[in-house]
Amino acid sequence: MNQFYQNIILNALGFRRKKAKLPPKQLEREFKNAKVEFFHLIRDSFFILLGVLSAGFGLKGFLLPNMFIDGGVMGISLTIAELTKIPLSILIVAVNLPFLIMGFSTISRQFALKSIVAIILLAVSVHFIPYPIITDDKLLIAVFGGFFLGLGIGLAIRGGSVIDGTEVLAVYVSRKTSLTIGDVIMLFNIIIFSAAAYVFTIEISLYAMLTYLAAAKTVDFVVSGIEEYLGVTIISDKNKEIRLAIIEKLGRGCNIYSGKRGQSLKQTDIIYTLITRLELAKLQTEIDKIDKDAFIVMHSIKDAKGGMIKKRPLK
């Protein structure tokens, strides 16, 4: 990278000229770290911007014109907007603000600052961008309104922020109580949907649940993707053949652990590998070819990086 771009990156991340007095190796390391942070910032900003535009489209193109609501903090904002006629752009910021303040201590300062920027951008887009109204069909509104809103939330999470403070509240409460994050989100939404049934109608509340489910599934898809990884532990006397099959037939890497069987205390090698859900059937086929009695344990992996983990074409 030439000196011009180096100076842009260093200045953007607050480097001073005195850094030039550092030893060459340390200066090189500082620059490398700065370059990584700079490009991650650009990538995160791109995800957040796309998320804001998608969520705004879901709100103004589907939900708002038809008095539909969602779960979470967005559901509260939509409900208050319908009852008081306060602009949704103001409510998005106001209702999320306490949760973002909570995020400073619960998660991190950087996360909270990114989320504040994302939510302000969402409020601006909802207020100023003239999104077209797509349909008045209730089922399509619930499904696609939830889809685009969930897409926006998921992309914002990819960018290291949130545009709905429900997750921050869930993390905070889970640390203070025995409830899990999933339990808190579920209870929070039960209260919102019950209030919607009372304030509006049961029909609107039911459609709100459908909207929430569409949004939640879309968020899961965007954050985890179709290629969610599985960690697979394999114990077999034919571990050498299975190891070679994983490497040669699936093109995946694996780790080998030394262990003992519980009953016989016989020494054995234990194979551990990461695969996608789409590769699971092929792995089981290859293992059955070698040892039908192999002991296999699988568990979900939220994210994985490095080594031989990369996107591969399906075969």
N, C-alpha and C positions, 0 to 999 in steps of 0.2 A: 504494500500500500504506500503511495507516495506521501511526501511530507505535508501536502495541502490537506489531505483527508485525515492524516494523523492529528494535525492541529485542530481540525473541526471536532473530532471525537474528544480529544483531551480538554478543549475549552468547554464543550457541551457538558462534560461531566465534572467541571469545576477544578481542573488541574491548573496549577500556577507555574510560572516560569522557573520557580526555585526547584521544581521537580527535575529540571535539566541538570542540577548539580548532583543528583543521585548517581551511584555507580551504574555503569552501563547495563549489567545484568538485572539489577533491581528496577531500573528505568524501563527495560524491555518487559519485565514481568508486570509492572504497573500499567504499561500501555496495553499489554495483552488483556489484562483484566478489564481495563476501561473499554476496549473494543468490544468485548463480550457483553458488558453491561449496556453499551450503546445500542448494539444490534438487537439485544433482548428488549430494550425499551421501544425500539421501532416496531418490532414484531408485536409486542403487547399492545401498543397503541393502535396498530392495525386491527387486531382482534376486537378491542374495545369499541372502536369506531364502527366496525361492521355490526357488532352486537347492538349498539345503540340504534343504528338505522333499522335493523331487523325488528327489534322490540317496538320501536316507534310505529313501524308498519303494522305490526300485529295489533297494537292498541288503536290507532286511528283508522286503519283500513278495515278492521273487523269488530273489535270489542266495544269501543266507545260509542260509535254511532247507533249501536243496537242495545245499549244499556246492559252489556254483559260484564261480568267480573271474573277475576281469577283468584287463586289462593295467595297466601303470603302477604307481604307488605303492599304489593301492587293491588291485591284485592281490597285491602283497607282503603288505599288511595282512591280506587275506582268507586267504592261504596260511598265514601265521603263526598266525592265529586258529584255523584248522582243526587245525594241528599241536600247538599248545601249550594251547589252550583259554583263552588270555588274552582278555579281552573286546575285541571289535573297536573299541569306543569309545576305549579306551586306545591301541590300536595305531594308529588313524587319526592321533592327535595325535603319538605317539612316532615313527612312521616318517616322517611329513611334516616333523617339526621340523628335521632337518638341511637339508632342501631350502629351508625357509622362511628359515633363517639365511643360507643362500646367496643367497636372494632380496634381502636387505637390500643387499648389495653389487652383485649382478648386475643388478637391475631398479630398485627404489626402496624407500625406507623405508615410504612410504604403501602401496605394493602389498603388502609383507610384512606390515604390521600388519593390513590388510584380510583377507589370506589366513589369518592366525592366528585372527582372529575367526571367519571362515567355517568353518575346520576344527574349531574348538572347538564351534561351533554344530552342525556335522554329528555330532560325537561325542556331544553331548548328545541330539540327536534320535534317533540310533540306539539310545542306551541307554534313553531314557525313553519315547519315543512308541510305542505299541502298534500298529504297522502290521499290517494283516491279511495273511495268507499267501494269495496269489491263486491259484496253480496249482502242480501238480507235473509238468506236461508239460515235458520238457527243452527242446524247441525254443522253446516260448513263454517259458520262463524266460530262455534265452539272448538272445532277440530283445528282449523287453520289459524284462527286467532291464537290458540294455545301453542300451535306449532311455531309460528313466527316469534311469539313472545319467548318460548322456551329456547329457540335458536339464539335469540339475542342474549338471554341470560347465560347460556352455555358458552357462547363466544366471549362474553365479558369475563367469565370464570377462567377461560383459557388465557385471557390477557392479564390475569392476576387481580381481578376486581369483582365486585358484584353490583348489580343494578336493582337488587331486591335484598333487603336487610334480614330476611328470615333466617338465612344460614348463620349470620353473625349471632343472632339471638339464640339459635339452637346450640351453637358452640359454647356460648357463655353459660346457658342454663345447664348443659350437660356436664360442665366442669364443676358446677355448684351442687348438682344433685346426682342421683343414680340413674336418671333418664338418659337414653342415648340421643344422638342428634336426630335420628329418624323419628323417635318418639315425640320429641319436642315439635318438630315440623308438623307431624300428624295432628297433635293436639291443637296447635296453633290454627291449622286449617279447619279443623272441626268447629272451632269457635267462629271463624269467619263465615263458613258455609251455613252454620246455624243462624247467625245474625242476618245473612242474606235471605234465608227462608222467612225470617220474621219481618224484615224491613221491606223486602220486595215480594216475591212469591216462591213457593216451593219449586216451581218449574225453573225459575232463574237460578235458584240454588243448585238444582240438578245439572243444569247446563254449565254452571260454574265449576262443578266437580269434573265434568267432562273436559272443560278447558284446562283445568289444573292437571289432569292426567296426561293430556296431550303435551302440555308444556313440560311436565316432569320427565316424560319419556324422551322428549327431544333433548332436554338438558343432559340426560344420561348418555344419549347417543353421541352428542357433540363432545362431551367431556371424556367419555371412555372410548367411544368409537366402536365400529363393528368389530374391530380387531382387538378387543379387550384380551389381555393376556391371562393365561392360566399357569400357575406354578404346579409342576407335576413331579412327584417323588415316586421313584420306581425301585422296588426291591426284588431282585431275581438272581437265581444262581447263574443265569445266562446274561449277566450284566454287560459283558464285553460285546456280545452280538447286538444287544439293544442299544448300547452306546454308539456303535458304528451305524446302526440303522437311523438313529436320530440325526447323526452328522451327515450321512450320505444320502438318505432317502428324503428327509425333511429339510435338510440344509440348516439345521439349528445347532447351536452350541449346547454344551451341558457341563455340569460340574459333578465330580465324583467325591463322595464322602466315605470314609472308612467307618464301619459300624459293626455291631454284633446282633445276632438274632436273639430275641428274648428268651426262648425256651432252651435252645442248645448252646447259646453263647458262641455260636460259630461265627468267625470273622467273615464279613461280606462287604462288597462295595455297593454304595447306595447312589443312584443316579438322580440328579435334579436338573430339570430343564424348564424353559419358558416357551410356551407356544400360544398361538391365538386360538380362539374358539373354533374358527374355521378349519384349523389343522388338527383338532382333537380326534375326529373320526379316523384320519389317516394314521395318527400316532397309535391309536388303539389297534388298528389293523396290523401295523408293523409289529407291535408287541405280541399280539395273538399269534402271528406267524412264528415267533421265536419261542414264547413261553406263555401259554394260556393261563397258567397259575401265578403269574407275576402279581405282586402286591402293588397297587397303584393308589396314590393319594393325590387329589387335585384341589386347588383352592384358587380363588380369584385374586388377581394382581391389579391394583388400580392403575399403576403406571410402571414403565420400565424403560431404561435408557442405557446405551453403551453396549460394548461387547458385540455379539452377533445379532443384537436386537435391531431389526430394521424392517421396513415394509418389503414384502415379497409378493410377486404375482402368484395368484392361486393356480394350482396345477391339478 
